[in-house]
Amino acid sequence: MAPFSADNRCPECARLRRRVAELEAQVEKLTRLLEQLQRGAKRQAAPFSRGQPKSDPKPPGRKPGAAYGTPAHRPPPAPEQIDEVHEAALPEACPDCGGRVVEDRVEGQFQTEIPRRPIYRRFDVHVGHCMQCGTRVQGRHPLQTSNALGAAASQLGPDAQAALVELNKHLGLSHGKSVSCLERLFGIRLTRGGSAQVVERAARRLQPIYQQLCHTVRRARQVVPDETGWRIGGRSAWLHVLVARRATVYAIGDRSSAVAMSILGAEYSGVLVHDGWAPYDQFQQARHQQCLQHLRRRCAELLEVAARGAAHFPHQVAESLRAALALRDRYAASQISRHGLALARGHLARRLSRLLWPPKRQAAHERLAAHLWKHFHELFTFLTVPGVDATNWRAEHALRFAVVNRKVWGGNRTPSGGEAQAILLSVWRTCWQHGQSALDFLSHLLRDLAIALPLPP
């Protein structure tokens, strides 16, 4: 006879005991994950750590055989580029035995060096007046960046000013490190306040270019927006970016749709590819594409903590999104026709809608299902409109170097500094999109010899 127990007496008790065991295992798993995330949040000295290194990493350096890669070497400069010629003469005697040395041939070796001595220029500015109206007139050389004379007659050259902007806004150096770099490398002395003034003056000169970029983004067929935290004078703010194919615009403000509205306009009717942030829904005339990578990442997070039997829903959602991306690649490779793409897209939509309809037992699963159902018509826009991105990678890539700068010096101290930050980042990123040197662009603009960006009117 079996011993008496509550399990033998009540099947419901046995089921509850099994359920308690499952929940205890899930709590233990979540506790370990929480502790791991809390420890990682405190290790700010290594913000880009990817976890434990691989047990069998690939050896560094070039690979042997066919996997070596493209052979490359530094090409010698052209003859007209040679600035200095130095003779490496033979010694008078052999360094080994002291015997007489006879010359056989002369070989060429080339070296590329940076100039360490600054260039000091003097402009003899001719000042006169008009014989007819008496207006004061003065000359202007193409290398000058200003008409100021007197106490403001000693200035930095256009390349030096552009270099300060490059060091501060693109490479992320603080004003203190930027002026230290100029002094140590080139012997040019400058204060941190002087560096800040150079940056703000450059932003004022680029203000018309910034407005042109905003106009270009406003007329773009597709815009990819994103945002990240920022600071102005120690107070919380948000850095917004809107990326089009031909221009990128940054702006600093609060965390609302007002910033994007001020640039795009409420009537924007193109395609917005974003991460699902609710304020973007206020663009009611635009078509939307939800970032599939964000949704797949959300499914992966649910799978990490899913208890036994609860992984079906996030797994199937992630599989549907992966199938949509694979369908896009097949169409791009001309493996299916336009009609076949439409049929497959309809099949994917029906499959996903069946997954979302039944109520979910887990609250996190129900929240994901509600989000997908609310934005269901925004999931496969990239399969309907040719050329539309499936993810917001363009905006995340544009925010990356700004986030690195934020980790170094935290943000901007003043609102005018924040405005300069947005203008200069926009010009630098747009120049990168067109394969142009932003440093050369700014240097020519400071001399009133601007290189026009190939933007539509």
C-alpha positions in Angstrom: 0.0 0.0 0.0 1.4 3.4 -1.0 2.2 5.7 1.9 -0.3 8.5 2.6 0.7 11.9 1.1 -1.0 15.0 0.0 0.0 14.3 -3.6 -1.8 10.9 -3.5 -4.8 12.6 -2.0 -5.1 15.7 -4.2 -3.8 16.0 -7.8 -4.2 19.8 -7.6 -1.6 19.9 -4.8 0.8 18.0 -7.0 0.3 20.4 -9.8 0.9 23.4 -7.5 4.1 21.8 -6.1 5.4 21.5 -9.7 4.4 25.0 -10.5 6.2 26.3 -7.3 9.3 24.5 -8.3 9.2 26.0 -11.8 8.7 29.5 -10.4 11.6 29.0 -7.9 13.9 28.1 -10.7 12.8 31.1 -12.7 13.3 33.4 -9.7 16.8 32.0 -9.2 17.6 32.6 -12.9 16.3 36.1 -12.9 18.2 36.9 -9.7 21.5 35.8 -11.2 20.7 37.9 -14.3 19.9 40.9 -12.2 23.1 40.6 -10.2 25.1 40.3 -13.4 23.4 43.5 -14.9 24.0 45.4 -11.6 27.7 44.5 -11.6 28.0 45.5 -15.2 26.4 48.9 -14.6 29.0 49.7 -12.0 32.0 48.9 -14.4 31.9 52.2 -16.2 35.7 52.1 -16.8 35.0 49.5 -19.5 31.7 50.7 -21.1 32.2 48.8 -24.3 33.0 45.4 -22.7 31.5 42.5 -24.6 31.7 40.0 -21.7 34.1 37.2 -21.2 36.7 36.6 -24.0 36.3 33.6 -26.3 38.0 30.4 -25.2 39.5 29.8 -28.7 40.0 33.3 -30.2 41.5 33.7 -33.7 45.2 34.6 -33.7 45.8 38.3 -34.3 47.4 39.7 -37.4 47.4 38.6 -41.0 46.3 35.1 -41.9 48.5 32.8 -43.8 47.8 31.6 -47.3 44.8 32.7 -49.3 43.2 34.3 -46.2 46.1 36.8 -46.0 44.0 39.6 -47.4 44.9 42.4 -49.8 48.6 43.0 -49.8 49.3 46.7 -49.2 52.2 49.1 -48.4 52.7 52.8 -48.2 53.3 54.1 -51.7 56.2 56.5 -52.2 55.3 60.2 -52.9 55.3 61.6 -56.3 58.5 63.5 -57.3 56.7 66.9 -57.2 55.6 66.1 -53.6 59.2 65.9 -52.3 59.9 68.8 -50.0 63.3 67.8 -48.6 66.2 65.6 -49.9 68.8 64.3 -47.5 71.9 62.3 -48.1 72.6 59.2 -46.1 76.4 59.0 -46.8 78.5 55.9 -46.5 80.8 55.7 -43.5 84.5 56.3 -44.1 85.4 52.8 -42.9 83.6 49.4 -42.5 82.0 49.3 -39.1 83.0 45.6 -38.8 86.6 45.4 -39.9 87.6 49.0 -40.5 88.3 48.4 -44.2 87.9 50.9 -47.1 84.3 51.3 -48.3 83.4 51.6 -52.1 79.9 52.9 -53.2 77.9 50.5 -55.4 74.6 52.3 -55.9 72.1 54.8 -54.4 68.7 53.5 -53.1 65.7 55.7 -52.4 63.9 55.8 -49.1 60.9 58.0 -48.3 59.4 59.4 -45.2 56.2 61.2 -44.4 56.4 63.6 -41.4 54.1 66.1 -39.8 55.1 69.8 -39.7 56.0 70.7 -36.1 56.7 74.4 -36.7 53.7 76.6 -37.1 53.3 78.9 -40.1 53.3 82.6 -39.1 51.6 84.8 -41.7 51.5 88.6 -41.9 48.9 90.3 -44.0 49.6 93.9 -45.0 46.0 95.1 -45.2 45.6 98.1 -47.4 42.9 100.5 -46.0 41.4 103.3 -48.0 38.1 105.2 -48.7 35.8 105.8 -51.5 36.3 109.1 -53.3 32.6 109.4 -54.1 30.8 108.4 -50.8 33.6 108.3 -48.3 33.0 104.7 -47.2 36.0 103.0 -45.6 37.4 100.1 -47.7 40.1 97.6 -46.9 41.6 94.7 -48.8 41.1 91.0 -48.2 43.5 88.1 -48.9 42.0 84.7 -49.7 43.7 83.2 -46.7 42.2 85.6 -44.2 39.3 84.5 -42.1 38.3 87.9 -40.7 38.6 91.6 -41.4 39.3 92.4 -37.7 42.3 94.7 -37.0 43.8 96.3 -34.0 43.5 94.2 -30.8 42.0 91.3 -32.8 44.6 91.4 -35.5 46.4 88.2 -34.3 44.2 85.2 -35.2 44.4 81.5 -35.9 44.5 80.4 -39.5 41.6 78.5 -41.2 43.2 75.1 -41.0 44.0 75.6 -37.3 40.4 76.6 -36.5 39.1 73.6 -38.5 41.5 71.3 -36.7 40.1 72.5 -33.3 36.6 71.7 -34.4 37.8 68.3 -35.6 39.5 67.5 -32.4 36.6 68.6 -30.2 33.5 67.5 -32.1 34.6 64.6 -34.1 37.4 63.0 -32.1 35.9 63.9 -28.8 38.7 65.7 -27.1 37.9 68.3 -24.5 38.9 71.9 -25.1 41.7 71.5 -22.6 43.1 68.5 -24.5 42.6 70.1 -27.8 44.7 73.2 -26.9 47.3 70.9 -25.4 47.5 68.9 -28.6 48.0 72.1 -30.7 50.8 73.3 -28.3 52.6 70.0 -28.0 52.5 69.0 -31.7 52.7 72.4 -33.4 53.8 74.9 -30.8 50.6 77.0 -31.1 49.4 78.3 -27.7 45.8 78.9 -27.0 43.5 78.9 -24.0 40.5 76.7 -23.4 38.2 79.7 -23.7 39.8 80.5 -27.0 39.1 77.0 -28.2 35.5 77.3 -27.2 35.2 80.7 -29.0 36.7 79.2 -32.2 34.1 76.3 -32.1 31.2 78.7 -31.6 32.3 81.1 -34.3 32.6 78.1 -36.7 29.1 77.1 -35.8 27.7 80.6 -36.6 29.4 80.5 -40.0 27.8 77.1 -40.6 24.3 78.2 -39.6 23.1 78.7 -43.2 24.5 75.3 -44.1 22.6 73.7 -41.2 19.3 75.3 -42.4 20.0 73.8 -45.8 20.5 70.4 -44.3 17.2 70.7 -42.4 15.5 71.6 -45.6 17.1 68.5 -47.3 16.0 66.2 -44.5 12.5 67.6 -44.6 12.1 66.8 -48.3 13.7 63.3 -48.0 11.7 60.3 -49.0 12.9 58.3 -46.0 14.1 59.6 -42.6 15.6 57.5 -39.7 15.2 59.3 -36.3 16.7 58.3 -33.0 17.6 60.0 -29.7 19.9 59.6 -26.7 20.5 61.3 -23.4 22.6 64.5 -23.3 23.4 67.2 -20.8 23.4 71.0 -21.0 24.9 72.8 -18.0 24.6 69.6 -16.0 20.8 69.3 -16.6 19.2 66.5 -18.5 18.6 67.0 -22.2 18.2 64.8 -25.3 20.3 64.6 -28.5 18.1 63.9 -31.5 19.3 62.8 -34.9 17.4 62.5 -38.2 19.2 60.7 -41.0 18.3 60.9 -44.6 20.2 59.4 -47.5 21.9 62.7 -48.4 22.0 64.6 -45.1 22.0 64.2 -41.4 20.7 66.7 -38.8 21.3 66.7 -35.1 19.3 68.8 -32.6 19.3 69.1 -28.8 16.1 69.6 -26.8 13.7 67.7 -24.5 12.5 64.2 -25.0 9.4 64.8 -27.0 8.3 64.9 -30.6 8.7 68.7 -30.7 12.4 68.5 -31.9 11.6 66.2 -34.8 8.4 68.2 -35.5 10.4 71.5 -35.8 12.7 69.9 -38.4 10.4 67.7 -40.4 7.1 69.5 -39.9 3.9 67.8 -38.7 2.8 67.3 -42.3 5.8 65.1 -43.2 4.5 62.4 -45.5 7.6 60.2 -46.2 8.7 57.0 -44.4 9.9 57.1 -40.8 12.0 54.2 -39.7 12.3 54.2 -35.9 12.5 52.1 -32.8 8.8 52.3 -31.8 9.1 55.3 -29.6 5.6 56.6 -29.0 6.1 60.3 -29.9 6.9 59.3 -33.5 3.3 58.2 -33.8 2.3 61.9 -33.9 3.5 62.0 -37.5 0.1 60.8 -38.8 0.7 61.6 -42.4 3.9 59.6 -42.6 4.3 55.9 -43.3 6.2 54.1 -40.5 8.6 51.2 -40.3 9.2 49.6 -36.9 12.9 48.6 -36.4 12.9 44.9 -36.7 16.2 44.6 -34.9 14.7 46.2 -31.8 11.8 43.8 -31.9 14.2 40.8 -32.3 16.3 42.0 -29.4 13.1 42.2 -27.3 12.2 38.6 -28.2 15.7 37.5 -27.3 15.4 39.1 -23.9 12.1 37.3 -23.3 13.7 34.0 -24.3 16.5 34.5 -21.8 14.1 34.5 -18.9 11.3 32.3 -20.3 10.2 29.4 -18.1 9.6 26.0 -19.5 6.8 26.0 -22.0 6.8 29.8 -22.2 9.3 30.3 -25.0 7.0 29.5 -27.9 5.6 33.0 -28.5 8.8 35.1 -28.5 10.5 32.3 -30.5 7.8 32.3 -33.2 7.7 36.1 -33.4 11.5 36.3 -33.8 11.3 33.6 -36.5 8.6 35.6 -38.4 10.8 38.7 -38.3 13.8 36.7 -39.5 11.8 35.3 -42.3 10.7 38.8 -43.4 14.4 39.9 -43.6 15.2 36.8 -45.6 12.4 37.5 -47.9 13.8 41.0 -48.5 17.2 39.6 -49.3 15.7 37.1 -51.8 13.8 39.8 -53.6 17.0 42.0 -53.7 18.8 39.1 -55.3 16.1 38.7 -57.9 15.2 35.2 -56.7 11.5 36.0 -56.5 9.2 38.3 -58.5 7.3 41.3 -57.3 4.1 39.2 -57.3 5.9 36.5 -55.3 7.0 39.1 -52.8 3.5 40.3 -52.3 2.2 36.7 -51.8 4.9 35.8 -49.3 4.4 39.1 -47.4 0.7 38.3 -47.0 1.5 34.8 -45.8 3.9 36.3 -43.2 1.3 38.8 -42.0 -1.4 36.1 -41.5 1.1 33.9 -39.6 2.1 36.7 -37.3 -1.5 37.8 -36.7 -2.4 34.3 -35.6 0.4 34.5 -33.1 -0.8 37.8 -31.6 -4.5 37.0 -31.2 -4.7 34.6 -28.3 -4.2 36.2 -24.8 -0.8 35.5 -23.3 -0.3 34.2 -19.8 2.9 36.2 -19.2 2.5 40.0 -18.8 5.7 40.7 -20.8 4.5 38.5 -23.7 1.1 40.3 -23.6 2.8 43.7 -23.7 4.9 42.6 -26.8 1.8 41.2 -28.5 -0.1 44.5 -27.8 2.7 46.6 -29.3 2.9 44.4 -32.4 -0.8 44.5 -32.9 -1.0 48.3 -32.5 1.8 48.8 -35.0 1.0 45.7 -37.2 0.7 47.8 -40.4 4.2 49.2 -39.7 6.1 45.9 -39.5 6.5 45.1 -43.2 6.6 48.5 -44.8 10.1 47.7 -46.1 8.5 44.8 -48.1 6.0 47.2 -49.7 8.0 50.3 -50.4 11.2 49.6 -52.3 14.4 50.9 -50.7 13.0 51.4 -47.2 15.3 50.1 -44.4 14.1 47.4 -42.1 16.0 48.8 -39.1 17.1 52.1 -37.7 20.8 51.3 -38.1 21.5 54.6 -39.9 20.4 56.7 -36.9 22.2 54.4 -34.3 25.4 54.6 -36.3 25.1 58.4 -36.5 24.6 58.6 -32.7 27.6 56.3 -32.0 30.5 58.8 -32.0 28.3 61.4 -30.2 27.8 58.9 -27.4 31.5 58.4 -27.2 32.0 62.1 -26.8 29.4 62.2 -24.1 31.2 59.6 -22.2 34.4 61.7 -22.3 33.1 65.2 -21.4 29.5 64.7 -20.5 27.7 67.2 -22.8 27.8 71.0 -23.2 28.0 73.7 -20.5 25.8 76.3 -22.2 22.8 76.3 -24.5 24.9 78.1 -27.1 27.4 75.3 -26.8 24.6 72.8 -27.4 23.5 74.7 -30.5 27.1 74.7 -31.8 27.3 71.0 -31.1 24.2 70.2 -33.2 25.3 72.3 -36.1 28.9 71.0 -36.3 27.9 67.4 -35.8 25.4 67.8 -38.7 27.9 69.2 -41.1 30.6 66.7 -40.1 28.3 63.7 -40.6 26.8 65.0 -43.8 30.4 65.5 -45.2 31.1 61.9 -44.3 28.0 60.8 -46.1 29.3 62.5 -49.3 32.9 61.3 -48.9 34.1 64.9 -48.3 36.6 66.2 -45.8 34.7 68.2 -43.2 38.0 69.8 -42.1 38.6 71.1 -45.7 35.0 72.2 -46.0 35.1 74.3 -42.9 38.6 75.7 -43.7 37.4 76.9 -47.1 34.2 78.3 -45.6 36.1 80.4 -43.1 37.9 81.9 -46.0 34.7 82.6 -47.9 35.6 79.9 -50.4 33.1 77.3 -49.4 33.0 73.9 -51.1 29.3 73.2 -52.0 27.9 70.0 -50.7 26.0 68.1 -53.5 22.6 68.7 -52.0 19.4 69.1 -53.9 18.1 72.8 -54.0 
